[in-house]
Amino acid sequence: MNNFPLSPQKIALFGTSADPPTAGHQTILHWLADHYDLVVVWASDNPFKEHQTTLEHRGQMLQVAIDEIEPKKHNIQLYQTLSDRRTLITVQKAREIWKNGEFTLVIGSDLVKQIAKWYRIEELLEQVKILVIPRPGYCLTDLDLEAIRNMGGKCTIATLNAPRVSSSAYRLDHDKTVITPGVEQYIQRQDLYSAILF
């Protein structure tokens, strides 16, 4: 019998570039699944980044990474239809699906300094709480979090030590240890990143 409510109240929204998804993404998803009724994830285009492969492939790889999580977490779901370059639009789409949801937007600590530049940020912060995932190499300061709170945001830091892995380590340093076996197989089958890997 499923122990999760049919109409989840606590919903984590986790959009990620996933270029490609890593073991770090898996760790984050596993942790979120233990703390929220539902974890909604999608691959997204970050307007502040250049992406190496298509959104479609990144979404497929993200699903592979989710499927590899052990033990299985049945409250993690890929909703690629939520993907939008503007997070506010994503949240509006989510509200249409889960009308009674209490939404928490999950961001990495590398995004904290740029969040003030996001589209209609004050309106976004009225609709979601912010959960910051610490990332090695991106120091969080009280001033950074205070800036979010001064815009009306409710912001907390996750009690999670994410592993020191990143998508850029794969793209730039050819480090295959940061990705999962299934994602590596998908990359090989689709011949992704070959222009930068060889």
Backbone as a chain_set.jsonl record, in Angstrom:
{"seq": "MNNFPLSPQKIALFGTSADPPTAGHQTILHWLADHYDLVVVWASDNPFKEHQTTLEHRGQMLQVAIDEIEPKKHNIQLYQTLSDRRTLITVQKAREIWKNGEFTLVIGSDLVKQIAKWYRIEELLEQVKILVIPRPGYCLTDLDLEAIRNMGGKCTIATLNAPRVSSSAYRLDHDKTVITPGVEQYIQRQDLYSAILF", "coords": {"N": [[0.843, -1.188, 0.0], [0.521, 2.242, -0.802], [2.106, 4.731, 1.04], [1.954, 7.413, 0.71], [0.12, 10.488, 0.483], [-2.822, 10.904, -1.59], [-3.303, 13.411, -2.596], [-0.802, 15.303, -2.56], [0.597, 17.43, -0.085], [2.988, 18.692, 0.678], [5.239, 19.712, -1.584], [8.125, 19.367, -3.43], [9.801, 21.275, -5.784], [11.974, 20.766, -8.311], [13.924, 21.862, -10.617], [16.462, 21.376, -13.014], [19.505, 21.887, -14.831], [20.777, 19.572, -15.726], [22.947, 18.564, -17.365], [25.269, 16.714, -18.131], [22.843, 14.872, -16.03], [23.969, 13.981, -12.729], [25.588, 11.853, -10.225], [25.327, 13.434, -8.032], [22.902, 14.781, -8.431], [21.208, 12.608, -8.068], [21.639, 12.067, -5.333], [20.566, 14.364, -4.165], [17.863, 14.161, -4.993], [17.128, 11.792, -3.699], [17.335, 12.583, -1.012], [15.409, 14.647, -0.93], [13.109, 13.146, -1.447], [12.775, 11.844, 0.945], [11.886, 13.848, 2.562], [9.7, 15.204, 1.564], [6.285, 15.037, 0.412], [5.922, 14.735, -2.297], [8.194, 14.794, -4.968], [8.931, 16.774, -7.571], [10.432, 16.864, -10.65], [12.373, 18.22, -13.325], [14.084, 18.713, -16.449], [15.756, 21.68, -17.337], [16.195, 24.769, -19.155], [18.62, 27.039, -18.393], [18.657, 30.462, -18.383], [21.006, 31.776, -17.881], [23.052, 30.171, -18.586], [24.982, 28.246, -20.995], [23.991, 25.455, -22.854], [24.981, 22.068, -23.518], [23.702, 19.971, -24.758], [20.491, 18.874, -26.066], [17.296, 19.864, -24.662], [15.437, 17.815, -24.659], [17.047, 15.451, -24.64], [18.313, 15.853, -22.189], [16.176, 15.69, -20.423], [15.46, 12.991, -20.82], [17.778, 11.717, -19.89], [17.656, 12.487, -17.234], [15.408, 11.088, -16.386], [16.425, 8.497, -16.593], [18.394, 8.617, -14.57], [16.737, 8.951, -12.333], [15.35, 6.519, -12.379], [17.38, 4.825, -11.66], [17.801, 5.153, -8.96], [18.3, 3.742, -5.816], [17.241, 2.567, -2.627], [14.134, 2.186, -4.485], [12.272, 5.128, -5.047], [9.12, 6.102, -4.841], [7.877, 8.507, -4.884], [9.082, 10.362, -6.468], [8.875, 12.171, -9.369], [9.171, 12.719, -12.825], [8.332, 15.6, -14.506], [8.359, 16.806, -17.291], [6.899, 18.607, -18.747], [6.597, 20.831, -17.199], [8.775, 22.39, -17.592], [10.303, 25.492, -18.17], [11.876, 28.479, -19.234], [11.466, 30.511, -17.511], [10.999, 30.543, -14.157], [8.75, 31.298, -12.717], [6.643, 30.798, -14.484], [6.771, 28.024, -14.614], [6.028, 27.403, -11.966], [3.413, 28.365, -11.961], [2.277, 26.565, -13.781], [2.563, 24.234, -12.267], [0.833, 24.769, -10.152], [-1.599, 24.554, -11.394], [-1.823, 21.849, -11.693], [-1.468, 20.678, -9.108], [-3.509, 21.763, -7.053], [-3.846, 22.242, -4.347], [-1.35, 22.24, -3.316], [1.576, 22.764, -1.298], [4.266, 24.527, -2.064], [7.75, 24.098, -2.468], [10.559, 25.526, -3.752], [13.451, 24.208, -5.042], [16.806, 25.028, -5.041], [20.238, 25.198, -6.088], [23.11, 26.231, -4.171], [24.717, 27.674, -5.82], [23.04, 29.235, -7.292], [22.004, 31.195, -5.709], [23.004, 33.843, -5.615], [22.186, 34.847, -8.085], [19.455, 34.89, -8.091], [17.98, 37.179, -7.618], [17.815, 38.39, -10.072], [15.955, 37.015, -11.484], [12.983, 36.456, -13.419], [10.264, 38.429, -12.542], [10.642, 38.158, -9.712], [9.745, 38.807, -7.096], [7.024, 38.174, -7.199], [7.217, 35.444, -7.681], [8.393, 34.595, -5.261], [6.314, 34.957, -3.529], [4.796, 32.759, -3.928], [6.146, 30.393, -3.437], [8.221, 28.553, -1.134], [11.758, 28.724, -0.524], [14.28, 26.357, -0.85], [17.575, 25.854, -0.231], [20.17, 24.031, -1.599], [23.224, 23.121, -0.381], [26.263, 23.491, -2.189], [29.44, 22.204, -2.875], [32.116, 24.475, -3.045], [30.627, 26.724, -3.442], [30.092, 29.176, -1.488], [27.831, 29.982, 1.053], [26.453, 32.908, 2.398], [25.229, 34.839, 5.2], [24.341, 37.268, 4.268], [23.646, 36.744, 1.613], [21.383, 35.085, 1.91], [19.807, 36.808, 3.349], [19.237, 38.711, 1.45], [17.402, 37.393, -0.18], [15.345, 37.042, 1.661], [14.719, 39.699, 2.144], [13.416, 40.335, -0.154], [11.036, 39.219, 0.286], [11.061, 36.495, 0.46], [10.835, 33.151, 1.801], [13.27, 31.348, 3.152], [15.342, 28.517, 3.478], [18.104, 26.362, 4.405], [19.115, 23.273, 3.185], [19.696, 20.334, 5.099], [21.884, 18.78, 4.066], [24.681, 17.221, 2.742], [25.82, 17.582, -0.207], [27.449, 15.591, -2.679], [30.771, 16.219, -3.968], [30.489, 16.695, -6.881], [29.894, 17.526, -10.304], [28.097, 18.526, -13.256], [29.678, 19.92, -15.021], [32.182, 18.88, -14.516], [32.125, 16.524, -15.903], [31.695, 17.435, -18.532], [33.852, 19.21, -18.982], [36.183, 18.078, -17.89], [36.08, 15.462, -18.587], [35.327, 13.532, -16.728], [34.149, 10.585, -15.923], [33.324, 9.46, -13.589], [31.501, 10.993, -12.242], [28.992, 10.626, -13.225], [26.14, 8.411, -13.508], [25.945, 4.827, -14.166], [23.789, 4.174, -15.942], [23.188, 6.657, -17.116], [25.601, 7.163, -18.38], [25.563, 5.101, -20.284], [23.363, 5.908, -21.795], [24.337, 8.309, -22.87], [26.408, 7.315, -24.478], [24.953, 5.721, -26.301], [23.431, 7.648, -27.633], [25.366, 9.228, -28.634], [26.246, 11.64, -27.385], [27.805, 14.704, -26.377], [30.151, 14.173, -27.712], [31.647, 15.92, -29.229], [32.934, 17.486, -27.412], [34.171, 15.682, -25.799], [36.098, 14.318, -27.146]], "CA": [[0.0, 0.0, 0.0], [1.298, 3.477, -0.882], [1.977, 5.53, 2.251], [1.924, 8.826, 0.38], [-1.249, 10.949, 0.246], [-3.207, 11.028, -2.989], [-3.152, 14.83, -2.937], [0.332, 15.714, -1.735], [0.586, 18.794, 0.432], [4.355, 19.234, 0.626], [5.767, 19.364, -2.905], [9.411, 19.966, -3.785], [9.962, 21.533, -7.218], [13.418, 20.733, -8.558], [14.358, 21.95, -11.999], [17.917, 21.353, -13.096], [20.024, 21.846, -16.2], [20.989, 18.145, -16.014], [23.715, 18.585, -18.623], [24.245, 15.704, -17.884], [22.589, 14.62, -14.61], [25.09, 13.317, -12.062], [25.31, 11.173, -8.962], [24.908, 14.485, -7.107], [21.455, 14.957, -8.611], [20.562, 11.456, -7.423], [21.703, 12.26, -3.879], [19.598, 15.413, -3.827], [16.522, 13.616, -5.168], [16.918, 10.815, -2.623], [17.109, 13.35, 0.217], [14.113, 15.322, -1.048], [12.042, 12.136, -1.353], [12.602, 11.514, 2.363], [11.419, 15.028, 3.303], [8.514, 15.785, 0.93], [5.29, 14.075, -0.06], [6.143, 14.538, -3.722], [9.326, 15.515, -5.557], [8.672, 16.982, -8.988], [11.721, 17.228, -11.239], [12.379, 18.398, -14.78], [15.281, 19.329, -17.024], [15.4, 23.042, -17.71], [17.183, 25.666, -19.741], [18.959, 28.171, -17.535], [19.001, 31.591, -19.257], [22.333, 32.277, -17.543], [24.041, 29.157, -18.968], [24.911, 27.625, -22.318], [23.811, 24.019, -22.671], [25.73, 21.294, -24.498], [22.828, 19.045, -25.476], [19.117, 19.351, -26.133], [16.43, 19.707, -23.5], [14.832, 16.482, -24.752], [18.015, 14.461, -24.155], [18.551, 16.062, -20.755], [15.022, 15.124, -19.731], [15.574, 11.534, -20.882], [18.851, 11.301, -18.976], [17.167, 12.68, -15.872], [14.542, 9.946, -16.081], [17.323, 7.357, -16.363], [18.993, 8.792, -13.242], [15.681, 8.691, -11.346], [15.074, 5.077, -12.386], [18.511, 4.1, -11.055], [17.882, 5.391, -7.518], [18.041, 2.586, -4.951], [16.014, 1.864, -2.985], [13.215, 2.94, -5.324], [11.489, 6.185, -4.402], [7.938, 6.217, -5.693], [7.332, 9.865, -4.844], [9.856, 11.221, -7.372], [8.262, 12.088, -10.693], [9.622, 13.649, -13.858], [7.269, 16.342, -15.191], [9.093, 17.642, -18.241], [6.0, 19.645, -19.244], [6.721, 22.024, -16.349], [10.0, 23.115, -17.937], [10.201, 26.807, -18.798], [13.044, 29.303, -18.892], [11.05, 31.389, -16.414], [10.539, 29.683, -13.067], [7.393, 31.684, -12.349], [5.721, 30.075, -15.377], [6.778, 26.643, -14.135], [5.233, 27.322, -10.733], [2.008, 28.525, -12.352], [1.859, 25.271, -14.345], [2.456, 23.275, -11.156], [-0.371, 25.105, -9.381], [-2.756, 24.046, -12.13], [-1.873, 20.39, -11.497], [-1.635, 20.393, -7.677], [-4.156, 23.012, -6.637], [-3.731, 22.425, -2.9], [0.035, 21.968, -2.929], [2.46, 23.732, -0.645], [5.415, 24.35, -2.934], [9.097, 24.527, -2.117], [11.446, 25.545, -4.91], [14.782, 23.734, -4.661], [17.872, 25.601, -5.875], [21.593, 25.007, -5.595], [23.701, 27.444, -3.602], [25.328, 28.441, -6.908], [22.032, 30.114, -7.889], [21.493, 32.158, -4.73], [23.38, 35.218, -5.965], [21.525, 35.302, -9.313], [17.998, 34.782, -8.005], [17.392, 38.524, -7.66], [17.654, 38.773, -11.478], [14.956, 36.162, -12.112], [11.749, 37.069, -13.91], [9.215, 38.721, -11.56], [11.08, 37.367, -8.564], [8.9, 39.032, -5.916], [5.806, 37.39, -7.399], [7.594, 34.042, -7.486], [8.646, 34.326, -3.846], [5.023, 34.92, -2.833], [4.111, 31.496, -4.211], [6.952, 29.235, -3.045], [9.353, 28.659, -0.214], [13.023, 28.402, -1.181], [15.204, 25.458, -0.161], [18.893, 25.938, -0.859], [21.028, 22.854, -1.451], [24.64, 23.522, -0.392], [27.126, 22.869, -3.189], [30.855, 22.468, -2.62], [32.698, 25.516, -3.879], [29.742, 27.895, -3.486], [29.908, 29.553, -0.089], [26.619, 30.723, 1.378], [26.619, 33.867, 3.486], [23.972, 35.364, 5.745], [23.908, 38.364, 3.407], [22.979, 36.156, 0.448], [20.053, 34.635, 2.303], [19.054, 37.993, 3.77], [18.762, 39.36, 0.229], [16.179, 36.69, -0.581], [14.305, 37.354, 2.652], [14.326, 41.1, 1.963], [12.483, 40.377, -1.289], [9.808, 38.564, 0.721], [11.189, 35.047, 0.375], [11.058, 32.283, 2.96], [14.435, 30.613, 2.653], [16.065, 27.658, 4.412], [19.203, 25.592, 3.824], [18.925, 21.839, 3.397], [20.682, 19.642, 5.934], [22.384, 17.759, 3.143], [26.013, 17.447, 2.197], [25.851, 17.042, -1.56], [28.809, 15.184, -3.06], [31.533, 17.178, -4.77], [30.429, 16.306, -8.298], [29.13, 18.483, -11.092], [27.985, 18.226, -14.679], [30.817, 20.518, -15.733], [33.336, 17.977, -14.383], [32.031, 15.578, -17.006], [31.838, 18.117, -19.821], [35.138, 19.894, -19.133], [37.322, 17.248, -17.484], [35.847, 14.091, -19.057], [35.312, 12.688, -15.544], [32.977, 9.714, -15.993], [32.937, 8.995, -12.255], [30.451, 11.836, -11.661], [27.685, 10.234, -13.753], [25.728, 7.055, -13.166], [26.125, 3.903, -15.291], [22.709, 4.289, -16.906], [23.346, 7.913, -17.851], [26.745, 6.981, -19.279], [25.12, 4.272, -21.406], [22.501, 6.74, -22.645], [25.222, 9.236, -23.587], [27.105, 6.566, -25.519], [23.981, 5.316, -27.33], [22.98, 8.82, -28.389], [26.568, 9.938, -29.088], [26.191, 13.007, -26.849], [29.033, 15.322, -25.851], [31.341, 13.661, -28.387], [32.445, 17.04, -29.731], [33.772, 18.033, -26.336], [34.853, 14.625, -25.07], [37.179, 13.729, -27.932]], "C": [[0.879, 1.239, 0.0], [1.041, 4.33, 0.352], [1.853, 7.017, 1.971], [0.495, 9.263, 0.081], [-1.542, 11.095, -1.234], [-3.072, 12.469, -3.472], [-2.034, 15.416, -2.081], [0.237, 17.171, -1.299], [1.97, 19.435, 0.322], [5.024, 18.763, -0.671], [7.064, 20.119, -3.148], [9.49, 20.089, -5.298], [11.444, 21.674, -7.51], [13.692, 20.703, -10.054], [15.868, 22.045, -12.056], [18.359, 21.302, -14.556], [20.291, 20.416, -16.65], [21.785, 17.946, -17.3], [25.12, 18.015, -18.438], [23.919, 15.609, -16.393], [23.694, 13.758, -14.009], [24.622, 12.512, -10.855], [24.885, 12.182, -7.899], [23.421, 14.763, -7.214], [20.7, 13.813, -7.927], [20.53, 11.622, -5.907], [20.672, 13.28, -3.422], [18.168, 14.869, -3.915], [16.174, 12.622, -4.062], [16.585, 11.536, -1.321], [15.743, 14.041, 0.18], [12.958, 14.345, -0.878], [11.769, 11.741, 0.087], [11.981, 12.657, 3.158], [10.149, 15.658, 2.738], [7.563, 14.688, 0.483], [5.522, 13.728, -1.524], [7.329, 15.385, -4.161], [9.086, 15.566, -7.058], [9.943, 17.534, -9.618], [11.571, 17.352, -12.752], [13.726, 18.968, -15.202], [14.885, 20.7, -17.556], [16.551, 23.732, -18.43], [17.387, 26.827, -18.779], [19.373, 29.327, -18.433], [20.404, 32.13, -19.03], [23.438, 31.295, -17.94], [23.899, 28.814, -20.448], [24.868, 26.118, -22.113], [24.445, 23.258, -23.833], [24.868, 20.311, -25.279], [21.383, 19.483, -25.301], [18.348, 19.09, -24.839], [15.795, 18.312, -23.49], [15.785, 15.412, -24.223], [18.253, 14.622, -22.656], [17.387, 15.536, -19.914], [15.071, 13.605, -19.699], [16.652, 11.019, -19.919], [18.423, 11.44, -17.524], [16.248, 11.542, -15.456], [15.374, 8.692, -15.817], [17.919, 7.433, -14.954], [17.978, 8.525, -12.138], [15.429, 7.189, -11.239], [16.168, 4.272, -11.707], [18.572, 4.251, -9.537], [17.469, 4.132, -6.766], [18.171, 2.999, -3.487], [15.073, 2.773, -3.766], [12.441, 3.957, -4.488], [10.298, 6.493, -5.294], [7.319, 7.604, -5.666], [8.214, 10.856, -5.606], [9.278, 11.057, -8.768], [8.839, 13.149, -11.619], [8.394, 14.269, -14.514], [7.935, 17.313, -16.148], [8.224, 18.778, -18.783], [6.053, 20.915, -18.391], [7.887, 22.916, -16.779], [9.689, 24.425, -18.653], [11.424, 27.611, -18.37], [12.737, 30.263, -17.742], [10.396, 30.549, -15.327], [9.116, 30.032, -12.643], [6.369, 30.95, -13.208], [5.639, 28.613, -14.969], [5.897, 26.486, -12.908], [3.748, 27.477, -11.047], [1.461, 27.238, -12.968], [1.648, 24.238, -13.237], [1.189, 23.523, -10.347], [-1.639, 24.627, -10.081], [-2.929, 22.542, -11.928], [-2.19, 20.043, -10.053], [-2.206, 21.641, -7.008], [-3.996, 23.289, -5.15], [-2.302, 22.214, -2.401], [0.689, 23.126, -2.198], [3.829, 23.544, -1.284], [6.7, 24.899, -2.332], [9.966, 24.411, -3.358], [12.862, 25.225, -4.448], [15.811, 24.33, -5.613], [19.22, 25.268, -5.256], [22.146, 26.32, -5.072], [24.397, 28.287, -4.665], [24.34, 29.421, -7.542], [21.571, 31.232, -6.959], [21.792, 33.595, -5.139], [22.639, 35.742, -7.2], [20.015, 35.387, -9.188], [17.315, 36.147, -8.072], [17.117, 38.977, -9.095], [16.561, 37.966, -12.182], [13.7, 36.949, -12.45], [10.711, 37.191, -12.797], [9.447, 37.962, -10.255], [10.191, 37.571, -7.338], [7.611, 38.228, -6.001], [6.076, 35.905, -7.195], [7.731, 33.715, -6.005], [7.372, 34.355, -3.003], [4.379, 33.546, -2.934], [4.86, 30.256, -3.746], [7.865, 29.586, -1.878], [10.602, 28.307, -1.01], [13.828, 27.473, -0.279], [16.518, 25.477, -0.919], [19.685, 24.667, -0.546], [22.481, 23.317, -1.473], [25.411, 22.766, -1.469], [28.565, 23.198, -2.861], [31.378, 23.526, -3.587], [31.851, 26.769, -3.986], [29.357, 28.247, -2.054], [28.623, 30.36, 0.07], [26.905, 31.675, 2.529], [25.248, 34.309, 3.98], [23.434, 36.488, 4.868], [23.162, 37.856, 2.179], [21.547, 35.763, 0.784], [19.187, 35.816, 2.722], [18.492, 38.729, 2.56], [17.475, 38.708, -0.264], [15.048, 37.04, 0.374], [13.823, 38.794, 2.514], [13.39, 41.284, 0.779], [11.165, 39.686, -0.955], [9.873, 37.053, 0.726], [11.346, 34.369, 1.717], [12.109, 31.285, 2.535], [15.069, 29.792, 3.766], [17.158, 26.914, 3.655], [18.989, 24.127, 4.162], [20.047, 21.272, 4.258], [21.238, 18.464, 5.152], [23.776, 18.153, 2.689], [26.085, 16.789, 0.824], [27.278, 16.667, -1.934], [29.463, 16.213, -3.973], [31.625, 16.68, -6.217], [29.609, 17.35, -9.031], [29.109, 18.05, -12.55], [29.182, 18.763, -15.451], [32.066, 19.657, -15.609], [33.323, 16.929, -15.488], [32.319, 16.269, -18.334], [33.252, 18.651, -20.034], [36.33, 18.98, -18.874], [37.175, 15.789, -17.901], [35.804, 13.088, -17.911], [34.034, 11.85, -15.513], [32.519, 9.245, -14.615], [31.79, 9.817, -11.67], [29.059, 11.446, -12.161], [27.397, 8.778, -13.413], [25.892, 6.136, -14.382], [25.041, 4.041, -16.363], [22.808, 5.546, -17.754], [24.517, 7.804, -18.816], [26.346, 6.148, -20.5], [24.235, 5.072, -22.354], [23.35, 7.69, -23.493], [25.926, 8.528, -24.733], [26.165, 6.171, -26.653], [23.596, 6.481, -28.23], [24.15, 9.645, -28.94], [26.53, 11.414, -28.677], [27.567, 13.432, -26.352], [30.286, 14.886, -26.596], [32.237, 14.789, -28.888], [33.354, 17.615, -28.665], [34.587, 16.953, -25.622], [36.055, 14.079, -25.849], [37.851, 14.809, -28.773]], "O": [[1.876, 1.289, 0.72], [-0.11, 4.621, 0.678], [1.666, 7.806, 2.897], [-0.27, 8.501, -0.51], [-0.649, 11.371, -2.036], [-2.758, 12.707, -4.638], [-2.288, 15.96, -1.006], [-0.163, 18.036, -2.079], [2.095, 20.592, -0.082], [5.333, 17.583, -0.835], [7.105, 21.348, -3.084], [9.27, 19.112, -6.014], [12.096, 22.593, -7.016], [13.689, 19.64, -10.676], [16.483, 22.723, -11.233], [17.667, 20.741, -15.405], [20.063, 20.075, -17.811], [21.345, 17.244, -18.21], [26.091, 18.76, -18.574], [24.626, 16.192, -15.571], [24.28, 12.915, -14.688], [23.44, 12.49, -10.511], [24.162, 11.831, -6.966], [22.75, 14.96, -6.201], [19.674, 14.036, -7.285], [19.512, 11.348, -5.27], [19.99, 13.083, -2.416], [17.36, 15.092, -3.014], [15.053, 12.618, -3.552], [15.66, 11.144, -0.61], [15.007, 14.013, 1.167], [11.952, 14.666, -0.246], [10.652, 11.345, 0.419], [11.588, 12.463, 4.308], [9.577, 16.552, 3.361], [7.975, 13.561, 0.21], [5.343, 12.583, -1.941], [7.454, 16.547, -3.774], [9.044, 14.535, -7.729], [10.47, 18.553, -9.172], [10.748, 16.676, -13.37], [14.416, 19.618, -14.417], [13.818, 20.865, -18.148], [17.71, 23.333, -18.324], [16.435, 27.51, -18.402], [20.345, 29.201, -19.179], [20.94, 32.851, -19.87], [24.615, 31.539, -17.673], [22.862, 29.051, -21.067], [25.612, 25.57, -21.3], [24.45, 23.725, -24.972], [25.264, 19.864, -26.355], [21.084, 20.357, -24.487], [18.701, 18.221, -24.041], [15.638, 17.705, -22.431], [15.376, 14.555, -23.44], [18.38, 13.631, -21.937], [17.592, 15.002, -18.824], [14.762, 12.993, -18.676], [16.46, 10.018, -19.229], [18.781, 10.617, -16.683], [16.297, 11.081, -14.315], [15.059, 7.914, -14.916], [17.948, 6.436, -14.232], [18.321, 7.936, -11.113], [15.31, 6.651, -10.138], [15.923, 3.164, -11.23], [19.333, 3.534, -8.887], [16.428, 3.537, -7.044], [19.112, 3.709, -3.133], [15.202, 3.996, -3.712], [12.017, 3.671, -3.368], [10.448, 7.072, -6.37], [6.332, 7.851, -6.359], [8.098, 12.065, -5.405], [9.198, 9.945, -9.289], [8.977, 14.315, -11.25], [7.522, 13.559, -15.016], [8.062, 18.502, -15.852], [8.748, 19.799, -19.228], [5.593, 21.968, -18.832], [7.968, 24.074, -16.368], [8.916, 24.461, -19.61], [11.939, 27.433, -17.266], [13.648, 30.763, -17.082], [9.362, 29.92, -15.553], [8.356, 29.148, -12.251], [5.33, 30.526, -12.701], [4.557, 28.025, -14.977], [5.109, 25.544, -12.82], [2.916, 26.788, -10.457], [0.318, 26.861, -12.709], [0.687, 23.469, -13.263], [0.542, 22.573, -9.906], [-2.638, 24.331, -9.427], [-4.045, 22.025, -11.985], [-3.065, 19.22, -9.785], [-1.468, 22.465, -6.468], [-4.009, 24.447, -4.732], [-2.077, 22.031, -1.205], [0.397, 24.296, -2.444], [4.481, 22.521, -1.073], [6.737, 25.994, -1.772], [10.094, 23.335, -3.942], [13.403, 25.894, -3.568], [15.714, 24.166, -6.83], [19.328, 25.078, -4.044], [21.706, 27.395, -5.481], [24.644, 29.474, -4.453], [24.752, 30.338, -8.252], [20.826, 32.119, -7.378], [20.931, 34.467, -5.024], [22.478, 36.953, -7.349], [19.354, 35.906, -10.087], [16.181, 36.246, -8.541], [16.28, 39.852, -9.316], [16.273, 38.209, -13.354], [13.404, 37.975, -11.837], [10.324, 36.196, -12.183], [8.581, 37.236, -9.767], [9.911, 36.614, -6.615], [7.154, 37.667, -5.005], [5.261, 35.194, -6.607], [7.245, 32.682, -5.544], [7.353, 33.834, -1.888], [3.518, 33.2, -2.126], [4.274, 29.177, -3.667], [8.228, 30.743, -1.666], [10.513, 27.662, -2.054], [14.034, 27.759, 0.9], [16.566, 25.155, -2.106], [19.844, 24.283, 0.612], [22.934, 23.853, -2.484], [25.237, 21.56, -1.641], [28.887, 24.355, -2.593], [31.116, 23.474, -4.789], [32.291, 27.77, -4.551], [28.418, 27.686, -1.489], [28.366, 31.299, -0.683], [27.528, 31.292, 3.519], [24.244, 34.174, 3.281], [22.221, 36.651, 4.735], [22.173, 38.452, 1.752], [20.616, 36.069, 0.039], [17.98, 35.826, 2.482], [17.405, 39.304, 2.626], [16.561, 39.398, -0.715], [13.924, 37.303, -0.054], [12.647, 39.078, 2.743], [12.656, 42.27, 0.71], [10.282, 39.577, -1.806], [8.865, 36.388, 0.967], [11.916, 34.932, 2.651], [11.867, 30.463, 1.651], [15.306, 30.297, 4.863], [17.143, 26.843, 2.427], [18.711, 23.788, 5.312], [21.201, 21.687, 4.15], [21.076, 17.306, 5.538], [24.011, 19.296, 2.298], [26.372, 15.598, 0.706], [28.219, 17.357, -1.543], [28.784, 16.977, -4.659], [32.693, 16.299, -6.698], [28.731, 17.985, -8.446], [29.978, 17.312, -13.013], [29.645, 18.145, -16.41], [32.924, 19.688, -16.49], [34.377, 16.495, -15.956], [33.084, 15.764, -19.157], [33.793, 18.557, -21.136], [37.359, 19.082, -19.543], [38.044, 14.969, -17.605], [36.191, 11.932, -18.081], [32.972, 12.338, -15.126], [31.429, 8.687, -14.489], [31.164, 9.389, -10.7], [28.056, 11.878, -11.595], [28.301, 8.015, -13.074], [25.971, 6.62, -15.511], [25.343, 4.027, -17.556], [22.548, 5.516, -18.957], [24.442, 8.294, -19.943], [26.748, 6.458, -21.622], [24.341, 4.934, -23.573], [23.106, 7.852, -24.688], [26.031, 9.071, -25.833], [26.526, 6.27, -27.826], [23.452, 6.32, -29.442], [23.941, 10.643, -29.63], [26.747, 12.311, -29.492], [28.383, 12.599, -25.957], [31.392, 15.199, -26.155], [33.455, 14.626, -28.963], [34.413, 18.164, -28.968], [35.563, 17.252, -24.933], [36.934, 13.446, -25.263], [38.792, 14.52, -29.512]]}, "num_chains": 1, "name": "protein.A"}
